[in-house]
Amino acid sequence: MTRVTIRTPKASDAAGYAAAVRRSAAHIGRWNPVEPDGLPDLMQRQGPGLRTFLIVDREDGGLVGKCNVSNIVMGRYCNAALGYDSYLPYAGTGRMTEGMRLVVDRCFADPSVGGLGLHRLEISVQPENDRSIALARRLGFRHEGFTPRMLFLDGAWRDHERFALTVEEWPTS
């Protein structure tokens, strides 16, 4: 049994989310924007192209992390990008990996059972972000290449390493 569960965010999560992001600002700020009050806006943007999952500790109900499944394109493509943040004090405990396995399961599952019905997932990580690269590799994502100046973060265009995984490669498919 996993130590975490995943769910979509609710309005009542705003205070806990803000506290987790503030507590983890130094941990995530080098790689992603730190927006402790951004949950309401993120919830409003949910739709066919964006789904957010919170990763929650089963024992204490604390927020382990967040994963955005974004740029969802269906049709012949059935592809999306995963972006994630882990929050203290859970970072480094393996809970984020457990939660991301659940997210990937949900992404690849058929819509008839609550899944997103995707065929391919991509993760892009700044080359210096060793922990996120290790997470992508633990999940079975393969390295596909390097993209210079891919994303504008913290005032500059940042290079990224690209990883991908298809449903055929996922162990539970």
N, C-alpha and C positions, 0 to 999 in steps of 0.2 A: 504494500500500500504506500502510495506517495504521501509525503508530508505536506503537500500543498494541493490547492484546488484552483481552478481558473473561473472567472466570471466577467461579465460586462460591468462597467462602472455604473454606479447609481449616484444620484444627487447627494445622498447621505454619506458618500465616501469623500466628499470634498475636504473636510477637516483632516481626516487621517491621511489622505493623499498629500495635502499641503505639508503636514508634519513630516511625512516620510521623505518628500523631496527636499525640504529644508535640511533635515538631518543628514541627507546624503549629498548635499550640494557639492562638496569638495570631491566626492567619489565620482559623480557623474558629470560635473561641470566641464571637465576637460574635453569630453566627447560629445555631449548633447546639451541643448539649452536647458537651463534650470528654470522651470516655470511652476512654482509651487501653487499658484492660484489658477493654473491653466486647465484644470479638469472640467469645469463647466463648458468652456469653449470646445474642448476636445469632444465632450459628449454631444454637443450640438452638431458637430461635423460628422458624426457617425452616419453611415449610409452604405450604398453599394460599393463605394470605392475605399472605405476605411472602416475597420473594425478594431476596437481596442479591448484587450483582455487584461484584467488585473490578476496577478498571481498572489494568492492569499495563503498564509500559514494555517494549516488545519488546527493546530494546537492552541495558538493564542490569538488567531484572527488578524495578525499583523500583516501589513502590506510588504510582500517580498519583492515585487517588481511589477513592471508594466510592459506589455508588448503591443505595439501597433502593427496591424496587418494593413498595409497601405498600398496604394496604386493597384488595387484589385481590378484586374481586367479579365472578363470571362470570354465567351465565344470560343474561338479556336485557340486562344492563348492560355486562359485559365492560370494566370500567374499573379503573384503579389510579392511585395517586399516586406520583410520583417525588420522592425526597429525596436530596441528594448533598453530598459534601464533596470538595474537591480538596486535595491535600497538596503541601507544599513538598519539593523545589525545582521541581516540575513546574508549579505554578500559573502561569498567564500564558503558557504555551508552546503552547497549542492542543491539547495531548494530552487534556485533560478533555473538550473538545468532540468529539474523535475517539472517545473512549470512550463518551460519552453517545449518539453516533449508533449505535454498536454495541448499546448497551442498548435503545434505542428499536427498532432492527431486531428484536432478540430478543423484545421485548414484543409487537410486531405480527405476528411470524411465526407460522405455523400450528404447533400442537403436534406434528403429524406430522414436522416437521423441527426439533424442539427448542425451538420458540417458546412463548410464553405465550398466544397467540391472543386478545390484547386488541384492542378496538376504539377505546378512548379512553384517553388519559393526561393527568394533571393535574400541574401544578407550582405550589406555593404558596411565595412568597418575601417576606420582609420588605421593605417599600418602600425602605429605605435600602441594601439589598444589591445595588448596581449590577452587580457582576460576575455574580451568579447570574441576575439579570434579563437581562443581555446574553446569557448562555449559553442561557436559555430561548428568547430571540428568535432566536439563531443557529440553533437547532434547528428553528425554524419554528413554535413554540408561539405562539398568539394570546392576547392579553390578554382575559380574560373579566370581570374585576371586582376589587373590593376587599372584603375580609372583615375587619371590625374584631375585635380581640381573639380571633383564631382559635386560637392555640397558646400554651400556657404554657411559656415558656422563660426561663431565667435569672431566675426569681423574679417574672415578670410576664406578663400576657396580651399577646401581640404581634399587631399588625395584619399582614395579608399581602395581597399582590397575587396574583391567580389567573390561571394560564395553562393552556391546554389544546390538545390536538392529537388528531385522529382518524386512523385508518389511511388514509382516503381522501386526507388532506392530506399524508401522508408520501411523500417523493419516490420511495422504492423500492417502493411498494405497487403 
